[in-house]
Amino acid sequence: MVTAQVQTAARKPPGRIPDFFIVGHQKSGTTALYEMLARHPQIYMLAGKEPSFFASELHERTPPRPEGTPRTLAEYVAMFSAARPDQLVGEASAQYLWSRTAAAAIAAVHPEARIIAILREPAAFLRSLHLQFVETYVETETDFRKAISLESARRAGKRIPRYTYWPQALLYSEHVRYVEQLGRFAALFPPEQMLVLVYDDFRQENEQTVRAILRFLDVDDTIPVQVREANPTVHVRSGQLHHLVHAVSVGRGSVAPALKAAIKSVTPQRLRRRVVRGFKQRVVFGEPPPPDERFMQELCRRFKPEVEALSEYLNRDLVKLWGYDRVS
């Protein structure tokens, strides 16, 4: 079945389509990689990460982006107009690996594009992802175990937060179908155009991994590499306070309109964003608590078959690397 997204993408307007895509996953080093590649003089990375244009599942409720979300391929292409002719153009949308439509849509406009994916041990990945979803208002259930247990209800369209822009994301198990996700890209892009990384390597051998990525992209891999850590995981101390701040900032709720109007009258938009961000960092967010080890082991047992399949798919012993050989 050819989706409307693929049909639209096939009618390519003049301009630059990215030469490579960082397709995911979230909470697996993609933001840090994006920032490091953006510093390379031979690479142009879009100033605003994650336009998510090729993930048509997100078009019904687009994520809030200060730069706006492109609705047409012409709008998307225009976002890269500042790239020099001698630069590679790159784009990073961590939802593309999860998306069922992105691989085909990308291949329709640029079958020669290179694809970079980073994979993380499933249990740790989902815990970090849940914390981010709570932080970014995708999720309202702050208890990780309870959030996972709601998957069946949410698959039936129940218990979905009212204002979430990404309801499908709350089916947590869908994020760790690694072999299926990689297979969608492998069916359309030859092996030499795909680079699949393991998060552990990126964390422990950051510089060497980045230089390997630069060689994969055929750019100078001898320039200085500045190690970066971005998008740290945080814990929301008070879900009620977190959502109150959000309601005020976007004008929702009975108190929000008057309060928002008063704030607008005395502070410019950029300052308001800085104040809200600073308040969240000082008061709303904190260091994540230790994980529930018993529940993490339950998740490992649940996802061990996926790790075994991925080990075979990548021809690498991730079962041992991620400690799944100790999971009974």
Beta strands, then each sheet from edge to edge (+ up, - down):
strand 1: 20-24
strand 2: 43-45
strand 3: 88-92
strand 4: 114-119
strand 5: 194-198
strand 6: 235-236
strand 7: 285-286
sheet 1: 2+ 3+ 1+ 4+ 5+
sheet 2: 6+ 7-
end
